[in-house]
Amino acid sequence: MKRLMTLIATLLGALLLASAAPAAKGPVAKDPTPEEPAAYRHYVACGLSQKAKPAHVCRKRRDKGAFFRSNQADVVYTVCVKFPTKRQLCASKQEAKKGTLYVNEITSNIAGRHRVTWFVKGQKVGAFEFVVLDQGG
């Protein structure tokens, strides 16, 4: 019984310590600094204009584009599309100036799920899936 009480007391003490907030040191800032934007913006849209909105479903005959913007620096990126047939095509050495939105046309009319992936310096920086509908368009 004594062991059980000691165990419970130890657990309660550990819980109290874990839930305690660290003491503030110095004055607390009134306005927290704004968070930095994400390093990259990437999406697929049913259209190729700068105003095209992100979409996860596009009709077969619609234009489709893979959009990319680097928010922090000029970069060279690669964009790859994996088609429903499991075939993959990549466009490498795509230059992106900081703050400019770029679009790579996706010329697929194959119905089914497509996966678009973006890479910078060989590192995956994003992915987006969309479906091409067989009907309509």
C-alpha positions as CSV (number, residue, x, y, z in Angstrom):
1,M,0.0,0.0,0.0
2,K,2.8,2.3,0.9
3,R,4.4,1.7,-2.5
4,L,1.2,2.5,-4.3
5,M,0.8,5.8,-2.4
6,T,4.4,6.7,-3.2
7,L,3.8,5.9,-6.9
8,I,0.7,8.1,-7.0
9,A,2.4,11.0,-5.3
10,T,5.3,10.8,-7.7
11,L,3.0,10.7,-10.7
12,L,1.0,13.7,-9.4
13,G,4.2,15.6,-8.8
14,A,5.4,14.9,-12.3
15,L,2.1,16.0,-13.8
16,L,2.2,19.3,-11.9
17,L,5.8,20.0,-13.1
18,A,4.9,19.1,-16.7
19,S,1.9,21.4,-16.7
20,A,3.6,24.4,-15.2
21,A,4.3,27.2,-17.6
22,P,7.8,28.6,-17.7
23,A,8.2,32.0,-16.0
24,A,8.4,35.0,-18.3
25,K,11.7,36.7,-18.3
26,G,11.7,40.4,-18.9
27,P,8.8,42.4,-20.4
28,V,6.2,40.6,-22.6
29,A,6.0,41.9,-26.2
30,K,2.6,43.5,-26.9
31,D,2.7,42.7,-30.6
32,P,4.2,39.4,-31.6
33,T,6.3,39.5,-34.7
34,P,4.4,38.3,-37.8
35,E,5.3,34.8,-39.0
36,E,7.3,34.5,-42.1
37,P,5.3,33.3,-45.1
38,A,5.8,29.8,-46.4
39,A,8.9,29.5,-48.5
40,Y,6.9,28.3,-51.5
41,R,3.4,28.4,-52.9
42,H,2.4,25.6,-55.1
43,Y,-1.0,24.3,-56.5
44,V,-2.8,23.0,-59.5
45,A,-5.6,25.0,-61.2
46,C,-8.1,24.4,-64.0
47,G,-6.8,27.2,-66.1
48,L,-3.5,28.9,-66.9
49,S,-4.2,32.5,-65.9
50,Q,-2.7,34.2,-62.9
51,K,-6.2,34.4,-61.4
52,A,-6.9,30.7,-61.7
53,K,-7.9,29.2,-58.3
54,P,-6.5,26.0,-56.8
55,A,-8.6,23.0,-57.8
56,H,-8.6,19.3,-57.0
57,V,-11.0,18.4,-59.9
58,C,-10.7,19.5,-63.5
59,R,-12.7,18.6,-66.6
60,K,-11.0,16.6,-69.3
61,R,-10.8,19.4,-71.9
62,R,-10.0,22.3,-69.6
63,D,-6.5,23.8,-69.5
64,K,-4.6,22.7,-66.4
65,G,-1.6,24.3,-64.8
66,A,0.9,23.6,-62.1
67,F,1.6,26.9,-60.3
68,F,4.7,27.8,-58.3
69,R,6.0,30.9,-56.4
70,S,9.1,31.2,-54.3
71,N,8.5,33.7,-51.5
72,Q,12.0,34.0,-50.0
73,A,14.6,33.8,-52.8
74,D,15.2,33.2,-56.5
75,V,15.3,29.4,-57.1
76,V,15.5,26.8,-59.8
77,Y,12.8,24.2,-59.4
78,T,11.7,20.9,-61.0
79,V,8.0,20.0,-61.4
80,C,6.9,16.5,-62.0
81,V,3.5,15.0,-62.9
82,K,2.6,11.4,-62.2
83,F,-0.3,10.4,-64.5
84,P,-3.0,7.7,-63.7
85,T,-1.0,5.4,-66.1
86,K,1.9,5.5,-63.5
87,R,4.0,7.4,-66.1
88,Q,5.8,10.4,-64.8
89,L,7.1,13.5,-66.7
90,C,9.3,16.2,-65.2
91,A,10.3,19.7,-66.3
92,S,13.6,20.5,-64.7
93,K,15.7,23.7,-64.5
94,Q,12.6,26.0,-64.2
95,E,13.7,29.4,-62.9
96,A,11.6,31.3,-60.4
97,K,12.3,34.8,-59.3
98,K,11.3,35.6,-55.8
99,G,7.6,36.7,-55.5
100,T,6.6,35.8,-59.1
101,L,3.9,33.3,-59.9
102,Y,4.9,30.8,-62.6
103,V,2.7,28.2,-64.4
104,N,3.7,25.0,-66.1
105,E,1.0,23.7,-68.4
106,I,-0.3,20.1,-67.8
107,T,-1.4,18.7,-71.1
108,S,-3.1,15.6,-69.8
109,N,-6.6,14.6,-70.9
110,I,-6.3,11.2,-69.2
111,A,-9.2,10.6,-66.8
112,G,-8.1,9.8,-63.2
113,R,-5.9,10.9,-60.4
114,H,-2.7,13.0,-61.1
115,R,0.0,13.9,-58.6
116,V,2.2,17.0,-59.1
117,T,5.4,17.3,-57.1
118,W,7.8,20.3,-56.9
119,F,11.5,20.1,-56.0
120,V,14.1,22.7,-55.1
121,K,17.8,21.6,-54.9
122,G,16.6,18.0,-55.1
123,Q,14.4,18.4,-52.0
124,K,10.6,17.9,-52.3
125,V,9.0,21.2,-51.4
126,G,5.4,20.3,-52.1
127,A,2.8,18.0,-53.7
128,F,-0.8,18.4,-55.0
129,E,-3.2,15.8,-56.2
130,F,-6.1,16.5,-58.7
131,V,-8.5,14.4,-60.7
132,V,-9.3,14.8,-64.4
133,L,-13.0,14.0,-65.0
134,D,-13.9,11.9,-68.0
135,Q,-17.2,13.6,-68.7
136,G,-17.8,17.2,-69.6
137,G,-15.5,19.7,-70.9
